[in-house]
Amino acid sequence: MKIAIVHDYLTKLGGAENVLQVIHNIYPDAPIYTLLYDESGTKKQFAEGYDIRPSRLQKLPKFIRNRSRLLLSKFPNAIEKLDLSEFDVVISSSNSFAHGVITQPKTLHITYCYSPMRYAWDWTHKYLDENNIGYGLIGFYIRGLISRLRIWDFNASKRTDDWVAISKTVAKRINKYYRRDSIVIYPPADITELIKNEQKPSDYYLIVSRLTQYKNIDLAIKVFNELHLPLYIIGEGADQNRLEKLAGKTIKFLGWQNDNSRNKYISNSKAFLFPGEDDFGLTPIEAMAAGRPVIAYNAGGATETVVSGKTGEFFNDFSNPKFLKDAVAKVERNYQNYNPAVCKEQAKKFSSEIFTKKFSDFVKTRYKEFQDENK
Protein backbone atom coordinates (compact mmCIF):
# COMPACT_ATOMS: atom_id res chain seq x y z
CA MET A 1 0.00 0.00 0.00
CA LYS A 2 1.16 3.51 -0.85
CA ILE A 3 1.11 5.77 2.21
CA ALA A 4 1.32 9.54 2.75
CA ILE A 5 1.61 11.41 6.05
CA VAL A 6 0.09 14.85 6.64
CA HIS A 7 1.30 17.02 9.55
CA ASP A 8 -0.07 20.46 10.49
CA TYR A 9 3.18 22.46 10.50
CA LEU A 10 6.86 21.61 10.54
CA THR A 11 8.15 24.90 11.92
CA LYS A 12 9.14 23.98 15.51
CA LEU A 13 9.99 20.89 17.50
CA GLY A 14 7.62 19.49 20.08
CA GLY A 15 5.93 16.29 21.15
CA ALA A 16 3.90 16.04 17.94
CA GLU A 17 7.05 16.22 15.85
CA ASN A 18 8.61 13.41 17.91
CA VAL A 19 5.56 11.27 17.18
CA LEU A 20 5.77 12.21 13.50
CA GLN A 21 9.33 10.90 13.34
CA VAL A 22 8.27 7.56 14.81
CA ILE A 23 5.36 7.25 12.37
CA HIS A 24 7.76 8.01 9.54
CA ASN A 25 10.13 5.33 10.85
CA ILE A 26 7.27 2.85 10.44
CA TYR A 27 6.64 4.10 6.88
CA PRO A 28 10.03 5.47 5.72
CA ASP A 29 8.95 5.82 2.08
CA ALA A 30 5.95 7.98 2.93
CA PRO A 31 6.21 11.67 1.95
CA ILE A 32 5.22 14.21 4.59
CA TYR A 33 2.79 16.91 3.49
CA THR A 34 2.57 19.99 5.68
CA LEU A 35 1.26 23.55 5.62
CA LEU A 36 4.62 25.18 6.36
CA TYR A 37 8.17 23.91 6.74
CA ASP A 38 11.07 25.64 8.49
CA GLU A 39 14.35 23.74 8.41
CA SER A 40 16.06 25.92 11.03
CA GLY A 41 13.02 26.01 13.31
CA THR A 42 13.02 22.20 13.38
CA LYS A 43 16.80 22.13 14.05
CA LYS A 44 17.37 20.37 10.68
CA GLN A 45 15.89 17.17 12.11
CA PHE A 46 13.84 16.68 8.93
CA ALA A 47 16.58 17.80 6.54
CA GLU A 48 17.77 14.31 5.58
CA GLY A 49 15.83 11.12 4.94
CA TYR A 50 12.48 12.87 4.64
CA ASP A 51 10.45 13.88 1.58
CA ILE A 52 8.83 17.10 2.85
CA ARG A 53 6.10 18.56 0.66
CA PRO A 54 4.82 21.91 1.99
CA SER A 55 1.65 23.62 0.80
CA ARG A 56 1.53 26.58 -1.58
CA LEU A 57 1.80 28.87 1.49
CA GLN A 58 5.51 28.01 1.56
CA LYS A 59 5.96 30.47 -1.33
CA LEU A 60 4.97 33.41 0.88
CA PRO A 61 7.72 35.69 2.27
CA LYS A 62 9.43 34.30 5.37
CA PHE A 63 8.26 37.32 7.39
CA ILE A 64 4.66 36.16 6.93
CA ARG A 65 5.41 32.44 7.29
CA ASN A 66 7.05 33.12 10.66
CA ARG A 67 3.84 34.78 11.87
CA SER A 68 1.41 31.94 11.33
CA ARG A 69 -1.45 33.72 13.09
CA LEU A 70 -1.65 35.99 10.04
CA LEU A 71 -2.41 32.89 7.96
CA LEU A 72 -5.16 31.32 10.06
CA SER A 73 -7.82 32.15 7.50
CA LYS A 74 -5.67 30.63 4.72
CA PHE A 75 -4.93 27.25 6.30
CA PRO A 76 -8.23 25.45 5.57
CA ASN A 77 -8.03 26.17 1.84
CA ALA A 78 -4.31 25.36 1.72
CA ILE A 79 -4.76 21.95 3.37
CA GLU A 80 -7.62 21.13 1.01
CA LYS A 81 -5.45 21.92 -2.02
CA LEU A 82 -2.94 19.16 -1.21
CA ASP A 83 -3.25 16.47 -3.87
CA LEU A 84 -3.23 13.03 -2.22
CA SER A 85 -5.05 11.17 -4.98
CA GLU A 86 -2.18 8.73 -5.65
CA PHE A 87 -2.18 7.19 -2.16
CA ASP A 88 -3.93 4.14 -0.72
CA VAL A 89 -3.63 5.33 2.89
CA VAL A 90 -3.30 8.85 4.28
CA ILE A 91 -2.25 9.26 7.92
CA SER A 92 -2.95 12.71 9.32
CA SER A 93 -0.91 13.78 12.33
CA SER A 94 -3.21 16.53 13.52
CA ASN A 95 -4.08 19.00 16.23
CA SER A 96 -5.52 21.63 13.93
CA PHE A 97 -5.76 21.37 10.13
CA ALA A 98 -4.10 18.16 8.84
CA HIS A 99 -7.26 16.06 9.17
CA GLY A 100 -8.97 18.45 6.73
CA VAL A 101 -7.25 17.03 3.64
CA ILE A 102 -9.52 15.75 0.90
CA THR A 103 -8.90 12.14 -0.10
CA GLN A 104 -10.29 9.85 -2.78
CA PRO A 105 -13.11 7.37 -2.00
CA LYS A 106 -10.59 4.54 -2.51
CA THR A 107 -8.19 6.06 0.05
CA LEU A 108 -8.29 5.11 3.73
CA HIS A 109 -7.83 8.25 5.86
CA ILE A 110 -6.68 7.74 9.47
CA THR A 111 -6.14 10.70 11.79
CA TYR A 112 -3.80 10.41 14.75
CA CYS A 113 -5.18 13.26 16.85
CA TYR A 114 -3.31 15.22 19.52
CA SER A 115 -6.49 17.22 20.17
CA PRO A 116 -9.22 19.07 18.30
CA MET A 117 -7.89 22.61 17.79
CA ARG A 118 -8.15 23.98 21.29
CA TYR A 119 -8.37 27.70 20.48
CA ALA A 120 -11.50 26.95 18.42
CA TRP A 121 -13.16 24.76 21.05
CA ASP A 122 -12.52 24.38 24.80
CA TRP A 123 -9.85 27.10 25.07
CA THR A 124 -11.55 29.77 22.98
CA HIS A 125 -12.20 32.21 25.81
CA LYS A 126 -8.82 31.58 27.44
CA TYR A 127 -7.09 32.13 24.09
CA LEU A 128 -8.87 35.45 23.60
CA ASP A 129 -8.05 36.60 27.14
CA GLU A 130 -4.37 35.60 26.99
CA ASN A 131 -3.91 37.45 23.71
CA ASN A 132 -5.80 40.55 24.93
CA ILE A 133 -8.34 40.26 22.12
CA GLY A 134 -11.18 42.62 22.93
CA TYR A 135 -14.18 43.87 20.97
CA GLY A 136 -12.58 46.42 18.66
CA LEU A 137 -12.41 45.96 14.91
CA ILE A 138 -9.55 43.47 15.16
CA GLY A 139 -11.26 41.67 18.04
CA PHE A 140 -14.50 41.24 16.10
CA TYR A 141 -12.56 39.97 13.08
CA ILE A 142 -10.63 37.38 15.14
CA ARG A 143 -13.76 36.22 16.99
CA GLY A 144 -15.54 35.82 13.68
CA LEU A 145 -12.57 33.95 12.23
CA ILE A 146 -12.50 31.50 15.15
CA SER A 147 -16.23 30.91 14.71
CA ARG A 148 -15.74 30.15 11.01
CA LEU A 149 -12.79 27.86 11.80
CA ARG A 150 -14.98 25.97 14.26
CA ILE A 151 -17.57 25.32 11.57
CA TRP A 152 -14.90 24.28 9.08
CA ASP A 153 -13.25 22.02 11.64
CA PHE A 154 -16.48 20.20 12.48
CA ASN A 155 -17.27 19.62 8.81
CA ALA A 156 -13.67 18.56 8.05
CA SER A 157 -13.78 16.00 10.87
CA LYS A 158 -16.18 13.93 8.75
CA ARG A 159 -13.46 13.37 6.13
CA THR A 160 -11.53 11.04 8.40
CA ASP A 161 -12.44 7.36 8.25
CA ASP A 162 -10.85 6.45 11.58
CA TRP A 163 -9.86 8.60 14.55
CA VAL A 164 -7.01 7.55 16.84
CA ALA A 165 -6.60 9.64 20.00
CA ILE A 166 -3.38 10.09 21.94
CA SER A 167 -5.19 9.74 25.28
CA LYS A 168 -8.58 9.12 26.86
CA THR A 169 -8.69 12.86 27.55
CA VAL A 170 -8.46 13.61 23.82
CA ALA A 171 -10.88 10.80 22.91
CA LYS A 172 -13.52 12.54 25.04
CA ARG A 173 -12.94 15.82 23.19
CA ILE A 174 -13.19 14.10 19.79
CA ASN A 175 -16.52 12.64 20.84
CA LYS A 176 -17.82 15.92 22.26
CA TYR A 177 -16.81 18.27 19.45
CA TYR A 178 -16.82 15.99 16.40
CA ARG A 179 -19.38 13.41 17.53
CA ARG A 180 -16.96 10.67 16.47
CA ASP A 181 -15.71 7.61 18.30
CA SER A 182 -11.98 6.91 18.45
CA ILE A 183 -9.54 4.36 19.77
CA VAL A 184 -6.65 5.34 22.04
CA ILE A 185 -3.04 4.54 21.16
CA TYR A 186 -0.68 6.34 23.50
CA PRO A 187 2.13 8.23 21.73
CA PRO A 188 5.69 6.90 21.77
CA ALA A 189 8.31 8.03 24.24
CA ASP A 190 11.97 7.66 23.31
CA ILE A 191 13.11 6.21 26.62
CA THR A 192 15.76 3.63 25.69
CA GLU A 193 18.73 5.68 26.93
CA LEU A 194 16.88 7.09 29.92
CA ILE A 195 15.94 3.62 31.16
CA LYS A 196 19.66 2.82 31.44
CA ASN A 197 20.17 5.66 33.93
CA GLU A 198 21.50 4.48 37.30
CA GLN A 199 22.76 7.85 38.57
CA LYS A 200 21.91 9.26 41.94
CA PRO A 201 19.67 12.34 41.76
CA SER A 202 21.07 15.83 42.12
CA ASP A 203 19.27 18.59 44.05
CA TYR A 204 17.50 20.45 41.22
CA TYR A 205 13.96 20.11 39.92
CA LEU A 206 13.44 20.23 36.17
CA ILE A 207 10.95 21.51 33.60
CA VAL A 208 11.23 20.64 29.89
CA SER A 209 8.65 22.59 27.95
CA ARG A 210 7.84 25.07 25.23
CA LEU A 211 7.74 28.43 26.99
CA THR A 212 4.16 29.53 26.39
CA GLN A 213 1.60 30.86 28.84
CA TYR A 214 -0.69 27.86 28.97
CA LYS A 215 2.15 25.65 30.29
CA ASN A 216 1.86 27.46 33.68
CA ILE A 217 5.61 27.74 34.10
CA ASP A 218 5.15 31.07 35.87
CA LEU A 219 3.39 29.17 38.67
CA ALA A 220 6.42 26.91 39.15
CA ILE A 221 8.75 29.91 39.16
CA LYS A 222 6.69 31.67 41.87
CA VAL A 223 6.68 28.55 44.05
CA PHE A 224 10.41 27.86 43.68
CA ASN A 225 11.21 31.50 44.32
CA GLU A 226 9.39 31.15 47.64
CA LEU A 227 10.91 27.77 48.50
CA HIS A 228 14.44 28.85 47.44
CA LEU A 229 14.89 25.48 45.73
CA PRO A 230 16.86 25.06 42.48
CA LEU A 231 14.73 24.80 39.33
CA TYR A 232 16.17 24.28 35.84
CA ILE A 233 14.04 25.08 32.80
CA ILE A 234 14.79 23.66 29.33
CA GLY A 235 12.96 25.11 26.36
CA GLU A 236 12.26 28.13 24.18
CA GLY A 237 9.15 30.12 23.42
CA ALA A 238 7.31 33.41 23.18
CA ASP A 239 6.89 33.70 26.96
CA GLN A 240 10.60 33.42 27.77
CA ASN A 241 11.32 37.12 28.45
CA ARG A 242 8.41 37.46 30.86
CA LEU A 243 9.35 34.26 32.70
CA GLU A 244 13.01 35.29 33.05
CA LYS A 245 11.92 38.55 34.68
CA LEU A 246 9.88 36.58 37.24
CA ALA A 247 12.73 34.20 38.10
CA GLY A 248 14.81 34.48 41.26
CA LYS A 249 18.38 33.36 41.88
CA THR A 250 17.59 29.65 42.17
CA ILE A 251 15.97 29.46 38.69
CA LYS A 252 18.12 28.65 35.63
CA PHE A 253 16.97 28.89 31.99
CA LEU A 254 18.94 26.47 29.83
CA GLY A 255 17.33 27.18 26.46
CA TRP A 256 16.98 24.50 23.82
CA GLN A 257 19.03 21.35 24.42
CA ASN A 258 19.74 18.48 22.06
CA ASP A 259 18.49 15.01 23.02
CA ASN A 260 21.71 13.86 24.68
CA SER A 261 22.04 16.96 26.80
CA ARG A 262 18.36 16.99 27.70
CA ASN A 263 18.50 13.34 28.76
CA LYS A 264 21.46 14.10 31.04
CA TYR A 265 19.54 16.89 32.76
CA ILE A 266 16.52 14.62 33.19
CA SER A 267 18.66 11.78 34.56
CA ASN A 268 20.46 14.05 37.03
CA SER A 269 17.34 15.84 38.27
CA LYS A 270 15.71 15.24 41.63
CA ALA A 271 12.15 15.40 40.29
CA PHE A 272 10.26 16.64 37.26
CA LEU A 273 7.62 19.38 37.16
CA PHE A 274 4.66 19.37 34.79
CA PRO A 275 2.54 22.33 35.92
CA GLY A 276 0.29 22.71 32.85
CA GLU A 277 -2.61 20.70 31.48
CA ASP A 278 -1.52 18.77 28.43
CA ASP A 279 -3.32 16.44 26.06
CA PHE A 280 -0.85 13.68 26.92
CA GLY A 281 2.65 14.81 27.89
CA LEU A 282 5.73 12.85 26.83
CA THR A 283 8.18 14.54 29.19
CA PRO A 284 6.72 13.06 32.42
CA ILE A 285 7.21 9.60 30.88
CA GLU A 286 10.82 10.46 30.04
CA ALA A 287 11.37 11.56 33.64
CA MET A 288 9.88 8.34 35.01
CA ALA A 289 12.07 6.37 32.58
CA ALA A 290 15.07 7.94 34.28
CA GLY A 291 13.64 6.88 37.65
CA ARG A 292 12.52 10.35 38.68
CA PRO A 293 9.16 11.23 40.28
CA VAL A 294 6.84 13.70 38.57
CA ILE A 295 4.81 16.53 40.10
CA ALA A 296 1.92 17.24 37.73
CA TYR A 297 -1.28 19.22 37.53
CA ASN A 298 -4.18 16.85 38.13
CA ALA A 299 -5.79 17.01 34.68
CA GLY A 300 -5.24 15.87 31.11
CA GLY A 301 -2.89 13.17 29.94
CA ALA A 302 -0.67 13.16 33.04
CA THR A 303 -3.51 11.53 34.99
CA GLU A 304 -3.19 8.53 32.64
CA THR A 305 0.56 8.11 33.08
CA VAL A 306 1.65 9.26 36.56
CA VAL A 307 0.69 7.08 39.55
CA SER A 308 0.06 9.19 42.64
CA GLY A 309 2.19 8.20 45.62
CA LYS A 310 4.33 5.80 43.55
CA THR A 311 5.75 7.65 40.54
CA GLY A 312 4.85 11.19 41.60
CA GLU A 313 2.24 13.52 43.02
CA PHE A 314 -0.59 15.70 41.70
CA PHE A 315 -1.76 19.17 42.66
CA ASN A 316 -5.36 20.19 42.07
CA ASP A 317 -5.44 23.95 41.49
CA PHE A 318 -3.05 26.15 39.49
CA SER A 319 -4.78 29.40 40.49
CA ASN A 320 -3.26 29.19 43.97
CA PRO A 321 0.52 28.50 44.38
CA LYS A 322 -0.17 26.80 47.70
CA PHE A 323 -1.29 23.57 46.03
CA LEU A 324 1.90 23.15 44.01
CA LYS A 325 3.97 24.18 47.02
CA ASP A 326 2.30 21.43 49.10
CA ALA A 327 3.00 18.85 46.39
CA VAL A 328 6.69 19.82 46.28
CA ALA A 329 6.86 19.62 50.09
CA LYS A 330 5.30 16.15 49.96
CA VAL A 331 7.93 14.96 47.48
CA GLU A 332 10.70 16.45 49.61
CA ARG A 333 9.27 14.77 52.70
CA ASN A 334 8.61 11.34 51.17
CA TYR A 335 11.30 11.15 48.50
CA GLN A 336 12.34 7.60 49.43
CA ASN A 337 8.82 6.38 48.55
CA TYR A 338 9.32 6.95 44.81
CA ASN A 339 11.21 3.82 43.82
CA PRO A 340 13.19 4.42 40.59
CA ALA A 341 12.49 0.84 39.44
CA VAL A 342 8.73 1.39 39.80
CA CYS A 343 9.00 4.67 37.86
CA LYS A 344 10.89 2.91 35.07
CA GLU A 345 8.34 0.08 34.79
CA GLN A 346 5.54 2.60 34.49
CA ALA A 347 7.40 4.45 31.72
CA LYS A 348 7.95 1.25 29.72
CA LYS A 349 4.19 1.05 29.09
CA PHE A 350 4.59 4.02 26.72
CA SER A 351 7.66 2.98 24.76
CA SER A 352 8.22 3.53 21.03
CA GLU A 353 8.23 -0.24 20.51
CA ILE A 354 4.72 -0.61 21.94
CA PHE A 355 3.43 2.33 19.89
CA THR A 356 5.01 1.02 16.69
CA LYS A 357 3.39 -2.39 17.04
CA LYS A 358 -0.04 -1.09 18.03
CA PHE A 359 -0.14 1.61 15.37
CA SER A 360 1.19 -0.49 12.50
CA ASP A 361 -1.15 -3.38 13.40
CA PHE A 362 -4.11 -0.99 13.45
CA VAL A 363 -3.27 0.53 10.06
CA LYS A 364 -2.75 -2.91 8.50
CA THR A 365 -6.01 -4.30 9.91
CA ARG A 366 -8.08 -1.26 9.00
CA TYR A 367 -6.74 -1.16 5.44
CA LYS A 368 -7.72 -4.79 4.89
CA GLU A 369 -11.18 -4.11 6.32
CA PHE A 370 -11.47 -0.94 4.23
CA GLN A 371 -10.63 -2.86 1.08
CA ASP A 372 -13.23 -5.52 1.89
CA GLU A 373 -15.85 -2.85 2.57
CA ASN A 374 -15.20 -1.19 -0.78
CA LYS A 375 -15.18 -4.26 -3.04
N, C-alpha and C positions, 0 to 999 in steps of 0.2 A: 504493500500500500504506500502511496505517495503522500507524505505528511508535510504540512506547513504549520509554523508557530506564529501567533500574533501576540505582541506585547504592547501595552499602552505607550510607554515612552522608554527610550534608552538614553537618558540624559544624566542620571545619577545612579549611584549604587545604593542598594538597600536590600531588605529581605526578599522582595519580589524578584530582584535581579539574581539573587543567589538561587532561588527556585528555578528561574528561567534557565540558568546554566545546567542544572541537574536534568531538567526536561530535555534540553538540547543534547546532553550526554546520552540520553536514552535513544534519541533520534538525531544522530550527528549529521545526517544529510539534509535535515529539514532547514529551509531558509527561515529567517526571522523577519517578519513584517512588523513595522512599528511606525508610530506617528512622527517621531523625531528621534534623531540619533546624534549623540555628542561623544566623540571618542575620548576627549580629555576629561569630560565630566564622569565618564565610566572608567577612568584610570586605565584606558586601553585594554580592559579585560575582554572586550569583544572584538579586538582589532585583528586577531588571527584565529583561524579555524571556524569562523562564523560567516554566513552569507546574510548580511544585514540589508534589508530592503525598506528604506524609509518612505513615507508618503510624500506626496507632492509638496507638502509644507516645508520639507527640507530645503527647498529652493529659495525660501524667504531669507532675508538678511539675518545674520547671526544675532544682531541686536534684538530682533523680534522673537527669534527662536528661543533665546535665553529668558524671555519673559512670557512664559507659556500662558499666563492668565489672559494675555491679550488675544490669545487664539482659541479661547474656550468655545466661542460660537462657531469656529471653523472645524473643530475636531470631529463632530458627527459626520459631516459630509466627507471629510478626508478619509475616515476609516471605511466608509461605505464605498469609496472609489478604489480601494485595493482589490486587485483582480486575483481571486483565488480559485478560478474555475478549473485549473489543471490538477487540483489535489483531491485525493480520496478522503483524507481526514484533515481537519483544521482544528488545532488546539489553541484556544485563546487563553492567555495568561493575563487576567483582567482585574483591575479594581476601578475602572472608569469607562473606557471606550472600546477596548479590544473586542469584547463580545458582540459589538455592533456590526462586525463585518457581514457582508452578504455572501452566502455560499450557494452552490448549486444544489438542486434536490438530491443528486447522487452523492453529495459530500456529507459525511458525518461531522458535525460541529460540536466539540466538547469544550466547555469553558471551565478552567480552573480558576476559581474566584477567591480573591483576597478579601473582597467586600463589595457590595453595591456602593457606588460613588457616594461617599459619606456627606460631602458638602451639598449634595442634592437631596439627601434623605434625612437621616437621623441627626446629622450635625449642621443642618442648614442655619439655624439661629445662632449657634455657637460660632460658625464660620463668619457670619455677618458681623457679629459683635467683635470677634478677634481682629477683624480687618477694618473696623471702624466704618462700616458701610451703613450710612444713614438713609434718609429719604429725599436727598437732593436728586438732581437729574441723573448723576452717575449711579446713585443708590437705586433709583427706580429701574434703571437699565439693567443693573446686575441682578436685582431681584427677579425681574422679568426673564432674564437669561437663565437663571437657575430653574425657574418654573418650566421654561421650555425644555431645558436639558432633562428635567425629571420626566416629562412626557415622552421625550425621545428615548430615554433610558428604559422606561417600562416597555415601550413598544419593541425596542431592540432586544430586550431580554427573551422575546419569543423566538428569536432566530437561532438560539442555542438548542441543540437536541438534548444534551445532557449537561447538568450542572454538577460540578464537584467543588465542595466548599473546603476551605483550609481548617475550619474548626466548627464545632457545634454552634458557637456564637454567630458565625457568619451564615451557617445553614438557616438559622432562625431569621436572619435579615433577608435572605434570598426568598424565603417563604412569605415573609410579611410584605415586602415591597414588590416582588415579582410574581408572587403567587405560584412559585415553582418549587417542586421538591428537589433535593440534592442529596448526594452521598458525601461523607466526610473522609478525606484522605489528608492526614496531617502533613504539612510541608517538611522537606528534608533539612536536617541540621548536619553540617559538616563537623563531626565531633571525633573523628578518628584520632587526631593528634592530641586533642584535649583529654580524651579518655586515658591516655598514657601518663598523664600528669600524676606525679607522686610527691610533688613539692609541698613543703609546709606553707601555710598561708602567711602572708605579710600582714600589715596592720591597716591597709587602706581598703575602703569600699570602692566599688567601680560602677560606672554607667557607660554603656556603649549604645549610642543612639544618634539619630539625626536630630540636630538642634532646632526644633520647631516648638511652638508654644504648646501644642496639644500633648506633648510628651511629658509635661509637668516637671521638667528638670529644675525649674525655679523653686518648686516645693522642696526638692532634695537639697538644694543649695541653702535655703533658709534653715532647714533642720540641721544640716552639718555645720553651718556657721554657729548655731546655738550650742551644739554638742562639742564643738572644737575637735571633731574627728576628721581624719584625712579622707578626702573623696577625690578620685580621679575620674575625669570625663573624657571619653573618646568619641569624636564625631565632629561633623561640620553642619552648618545650617544657618538659615536667615536670622535665627534668634541668638546667635553667638555673642554679639556685642552687648546686648542687654543682659545676658546671663553672666558674662565676665564682670560687668559692673556690680552685680549682686554678690559676687563671690568673695569670701574672706580668705585669710591666709592659708587655711587648710585645704582649699579647693584648687586642683590643678586641671587645666584644659590641655589635652594632649593632641588635639586635632585629629585628622584622619590618620589611621595606622594600617599598614598592610596586614595580611592575615597572620603571618608569623609573629609580628610584634603584638598584634591584638591578642592572640592566643596566649602569649607570655604574660601580658597584663591580667588576663582573665585567670590564668593558672596561679599567679602570685597574689591575687586579691584575697581579702578576708571574706567578703560576701558581695553579692551583686544586687544592684538596685534597679527596679523596673517600676517607676512611679506613675506611668501613664497607662491608659486603657488601650490595648492593642487588639487587633483582630486575631492574632495568634501569638507572635513574639518568639523569634528564634534565639535571641540572645540569652534569655533565662535557661534554655536548654543547654546552650554552650557552657554557661556557668556551672550548671549541675554536672555536665560531662567532666568538668575539671574538678569536681568534688566540692564545689562551693555552694552554700545556701543562697537562696534568692529571697529578697524582700520585694513584694509586688502589690500593686493596687488590686483589690479584690473584685475584679471585673474582667470581662473579655477572655482572650485565649489563655492567659496565665492561669486561670482557674482550672484549666484542663490539663496543665502540665506540672505545676508546682503542688507538692503535697504538704499542707500545713502541718508544722510541728516535726516534719521528717526531712524535707528538702528545702524548707524555707518558712516564711511567715507572710501573712497578708495584712494590709491595713484597709479600713473600710471607708475613709472619707478623705478626699484630697483638698477639701476646702478649709480644713483645719490642720495645721502642721503637727498638732499634738498626736494624731493617730499614727503618722509615720514615725514620729519620735519614739512613741511607745513600742512600735515594731522593732526599731533599731535597738532599743534598750533590751527587748526580749531576746534578740539574737546575741547581743553582748553577754547577757546573763546566762543563756543556755547554749552557748556555742558548741559545747561537747555533744549536744544531742543530735547535731546534724552530721550523721556519719557519711564521710565522702563516698564510701562504697554504695550506700543506698542512693545517694544523689546520682552517681554514675549509672546505676541500673535503671533509674527513672529516665535518664536522658537517652539511654539506648533504645527506648520505645519509639523515638522520633528520628532514627538514623536515616541517612541517605539510602542505605541498602533496603530498608523496609519500604520507604517511599517508592523507590525505583520498581520494586516488585509489584506493589499494590497498584501503582499508576499504570505501568505497562500491561499488567494483566487486565485491568479495567478497559483500557483502550482496545486491546486485542479482542476481548469478549464482546464489547459493545459494537465493534466494527463487524464482527461476524453476524451478530444479531441484526444489525442495521442492513447488512446485505440481504439476509433472509427476509426481512420485512419489506424490502423494496424489489423483490424478484417479480 
